[in-house]
Each structure stands twice: as C-alpha cells, then as structure tokens.
Amino acid sequence: MCFEIGQHSDSLFTLEALKAFFGCGNIHLNSRDGVYHYTVKNLSNLSDSIIPHFLKYPLKTVKANSFAIFCQICTKLHNGDHFNYKGLKDILELGYIMNPSGTRKYTKEF
C-alpha cells in the first residue's frame, strides 16, 4: 500500500509541510517526469496517521471512493488476510476496483 501525492518543484514546500504534519513518509524526485512525490508506505503509518486524518476530514472529490477502498485494503492487510489465497485474491480485486487503469505489479491471474 502506498499513499502518494505529487507536486512540481514550485510546490515542494507543500509536500514538506505534509511530511512534517503527518510525521512520516518520504519525499523523492521522479527523474522521469520531474515531479516530487510525498509517499507513505508503512502500514502502521498509514493506519495511525494518514487514514484517521482523512476519516476526520473526508475527501469531497472522486477520490473519496478510492479512499474508502484503500481503507478496506489496509484493514485486510493489517488483519493478515494477504497470507491466504482468498484474502490475497480479495485484496487484488479491491485494488483493481480502486485503480482500474493503473500500472500493476501483479495480475489478477496468479
């Protein structure tokens, strides 16, 4: 799981402020597109910092549905569902619903 926000260099201060606010994550430059990204990949940080914030202050855009699915996936990972075939399959299905056109590390067929 990864929470990520991208900004061009003229808005790098925004990403630095987010990192300071949440107290976790990293900022890196994607050399391909010249965009800086603030990313949080640690499941504990996602569960303890990122998710509670957006539950308290809900998104009001089309991303709200994706966030709800993101929360479901994080819960399943936290519960260890990914350690069995059915749980992993459920997580992958949710991932495909959340981001139907995104790049994938895994296919549905495994």
Secondary structure, 3 states (H helix, E strand, C coil): CCEEEEECHHHHHHHHHHHHHHCCCEEEEECCCCEEEEEECCHHHHHHHHHHHHHHCCCCCCHHHHHHHHHHHHHHHHCCHHHCHHHHHHHHHHHHHHCCCCCCCCCCCC
